[in-house]
Amino acid sequence: MQDDVLAADHAGKPVDLAPTVQSQVAGIDVGGTFTDLVLVDSATRTVRLAKTPTTLDNQAGGVLNALEAAGADLHTLDLIIHGTTTTTNAVLERTLAKTGLITTTGFRDVLELGRRTRPNPYGMKGDFQPIIPRDLRLEIPERMDAGGNVVTPLDEDALKSALQALIAKGCESLVIHFLHAYANPAHELHAAEIAADIWPNGNITMGHALLSESREFERGVTAAVNASVQPLLRRYVERLADKLAERGYRNDVLVMNGNGGMVSARHVSNEAAKTVMSGPASGVMAAAYTGRRAGITNLLTYDMGGTSTDVALIKGAEPAVSNEIEIEYAMPIHVPMVDVRTVGAGGGSIAKVTAAGLLQVGPESAGATPGPICYGRGGTRPTISDANLLLGRMNPDKLNSVSSKISLDDIRAIFERDLGVPLGLDATGAAAAVLQIANAKMAGAVRMVSVSLGEDPRDYALFAFGGAGPLHAVAIARELGVPRVLCPSRPGITNALGCVVADLRHDFVNTVNKPLDLADMDAVHALFAHQGEEGRRLIAKEPVEIEELKEIYSVDMQFIGQTHLLRVPLDTPTPSREELRQRFADAYFNRFHVELPEIRPSLVNVNTSVIGRRKDIDLSLLIDASGRKATLAEAKTGERAVWFDGWVTTPVYWRDHLPAVATVTGPAIIEQMDTTIVVEPGDTAAQDRDGNIIITLKGALA
């Protein structure tokens, strides 16, 4: 049995933390194109950075190359924290381990029936392939009712026959998913014990162990995803650990989870599904940490890369975490993850005029190859990056990864031919229209994590990172009414920084699923107590220096007869029945502006997050002060014409040269190695102690 699966062990006791001092910590994030590293030595107050190409066939190669490029001494390195896209890529590309499922008689098709939705709601056809094909989904006699009472005993002979059949079919992983196991996991536990003696490896996932809540479709898909990526992740972390050990590394490797926390590589494959979408989560954690140090605790994060844009909400320095994430059609992974939404608008997003005569930007992307026209790798179709270049926002002489230089006249001719002529615009007008459409699309994504959830963007600042984020951030903030934009000192390595500053975190969900009037409040309080105890036990297992423990409590509730849940935060693990009723009514009104006193509420899930806060890291160490100039005039590298509803002669500054105390008034362009920041006319930009540039929009309330 997995000793760190929340539902498999109810005997954990509070454990005293025994933190180990760790002065050298490396955060490594593997992206689709580059592997980024931030190595912080708190003893010498130094930081080393590295960016190396990602080795897609084996991500461990890119990790080792980044460590070598940074000059890291693995013999003295205390801790490596690693964000990997191994499981995310496997799920999205369906390069999964062959997995079999054993379930209750009559329920083999749950994974395929789902919620009876369609891939294309307005089309007559669609395509959907379940994680586990039907011939690998086998049924056996057993049954629990919703109250956890045995209806049909577990048929052990049928179980053994099913196991042998799946092994004969070449399955590497196994899912045991029985109806109502969240209410009584006895059959799943006993089946797993039997399977452990027959199955050729330890890749056995029980549905209740990963997700102890009702809704068999979501629980089954989550378990299927976990089992399908478990062998891949286990092989990867073992291979990485072996290679690091060969080079002298003797300490633990922690792997980022999708909830923004991290877990030891020794245990991470047990709950492999929790690492899906961990890449975007690390950037959000860096934003929360940076904002907390800057005194800006309410943030809307905006990460724009080459293919897509990720957005998330942070309130009170705590990222929004959801266990209702569906990463693609009919693939709900209901383990807690940072609530990141993605839209297909990145620097490489292609702009075209549709048959209806409308300008469309994305989701089709030029990718890294051939890429935007301006990179000179064979791209011939207009993209957002090309539009920024035409409008003077990007410097053609400072583009990274350019294979052969393409003239602005050539790009302008393509824009006029492909976009301008059909729309009745010149090349400049077409490029401006591309940015306007792209900005509106990305602003819509930000609304999904704010306005649609009852939050007012005007109460937040926009945290812009990624290679292209700061180019568009001010325009998007103005569209949303956001008063300030925060650009971190190193936007291009924010995800790696997130690995360095991330806390330990364990999230727990247990189903009650009773009308609030009938819920046993003593049992609810006991669930909260057990969840907190288990979280403290798991955190104590990790060899990581912890400064404090924090516990966050909430419940999921709904009105009886509803389908969707509403998360209700709590101040205490011992709420009264009336307090739950009132807090749910308030949360429902804040979200929907409707009161329904005549309908009874239902208590569905009890949730606890246990967070181990790590020692603070001084972000000012990321500043390269060696080239800092005494005055703003000295930091100015030149001027160029930039389009702001018309051509405006605009000063250009090099970020590392900016004085420690200076205010830049827009229009202005601030360039650095990994991004370009656009300050629009009338806006003001200033640096804080950590080197963040905070832009205040013209007319914004203080």
C-alpha angles and dihedrals in degrees: 000000000000109000094207100048107115098222097041099067125041096169102081117136128201109273126203111243115242103189121199118219109246117185100165113055126168123199114198124186121188112210131179093264108014138029110219127201134192116185115189122192106191092184095060094026092232134134129203124196133196137178118189133166114274114246099222097190091057117007091198089075092060091047092053092045091052092051090050093047090052091051092239117177103218091195091065100031109115103196141006119201113192133196111198134185093201095112096034092054092044092054097044094044093038092232091145137153114262104264135188129203131209115195145159118295110272097022106082091110097054091102090055101039092050113158095331092253125139131237090231110031094196099036132088095229141029142166129241132165118188118228091247118038119233096252089060094050108088130183130218132181112267133111142183123186123229090268092058095254120141112251098166122017119237110270102223095186091053089048093053091048091050091049092052091047092053092046089051089053090057100253115168098188134039133210120198106195119168129177115265093001088143088067095045119003095185095111094046091048093049092045090052090052091053092044092052089066094048108030112090096229143016097266096118120136125190115203095222094048094062099034118018098189139097126267107085095208095057093040091049096048091048091052091045092052091048093052094043095056099032097090091044093053093042092053092046097050092043091051091047093047091050093050092048091049091051088058095050105269110145104172137079129287116218120204124210118244127209091251091066094256129100140228136198117274085233090069106021098096091058088073099023094157089069090068093060109112091010091133096069089040094062091056091051090051090052089051092051092049094045092047092049091054090046092051092245105117099165110072141163106208119216119188113179118184135164099287109019146007124237121202133183141167127242119190123185089355090300118113116229108258122196134183091198098078119142107189093191138351112315093354107110112171101194101193117110112278134166104268100247121166122201133204128186098249118112138136090280096047110131122235119211142158112245127222087262090060095252126136111241125188117195158312085134109077136197087221122197090307121074086356128176118337092250093063091066096224096123101284112150104171126085116258138179091260091054090050091052090050094050091050093053095248093118127048111236090207094057102049114133123227096016112163098190128357118254119201121242088234090060092050091045091053092052092049091050093047099043101033113008100055095048091046097041093244137119121243093270093050091048092051091048090050091052091055092046092053093044092049091049090051093050092045087055089056090052089051089056091064096038121022094032089055095048097262123131112227089211088071091059142063122229114241107205123196142141122079095291103027099093090051092066103023100098094048091050092046090052091050090054099039092245107158101208141032123205118202112187121225093254108029094169095059099038093119092054089048088052089060091054096049100035118121129223109264138178123184124199131195126183126176124235098162099182135125106269091240090059099040117118101235093195088057090048091052090048091053091053090048093050093047092052092046092050092048092052090049093052093047091049089058093063118088092228131124108249124189100186144354123232128188124200120196130197143150133218112228140172139175112265109270095028124115106205124069132227120213112229117194119219134201096210140031090229105059120167122238091249092050091054091048093051096043091051092049090050093047092048092050093047090052102040105013090230130118119208106180092156093064120076118235123232126215106222110165138014114212135190130178117197113197127190107205113216127213115285120259119212105239091195086078087075091065116101100213095170093094098038114136128216096233139030090240091060091050090056112104098184145294136272139174112267127184115242102156083311136014113293127182102239132192117236123212133189107231098218089055096055115116116251090246115036140120120220115203118205145282089066141130118215113194131193137164097274106028148006123236120211117207109192124218113289095014121115130217129197136170125239129208093279094051095255114147111225115197118200113202120230111267093014117146114249 
